[in-house]
Amino acid sequence: MKKSNENNRKIPLPLYNSLPIIEIIGNREITIEGSTGVLKYESDNIKVNTKSMVVSIEGRNLQLKFLSSSSLVVEGVILSLEFIM
């Protein structure tokens, strides 16, 4: 008797496709994949636009370590992270 693969189907969730992937290393570095641009760039606040939200990073001595068309790395002393819908 063959088992049905119906229960093993993956259902795509559109919500997850539009969310950014964020990796935080301690309070010193944040990688954001899925960015669409930098809205604000100051040493104490960086705001990053994504498809579904704005990510606001507050801290001290913040700077962009890496920037590409769809991802970026921020380094510095990270004090808070806010998701603005």
Number of C-alpha atoms within 10 A of each C-alpha: 3 4 6 7 7 7 7 7 7 7 6 8 8 8 8 10 12 13 15 22 13 14 12 13 10 9 13 15 18 21 21 19 18 21 24 17 18 16 12 13 14 13 14 16 20 20 20 22 18 20 13 17 16 20 22 17 22 20 19 16 13 21 18 17 13 11 15 11 10 13 19 21 18 20 19 19 17 22 13 11 15 12 12 11 7
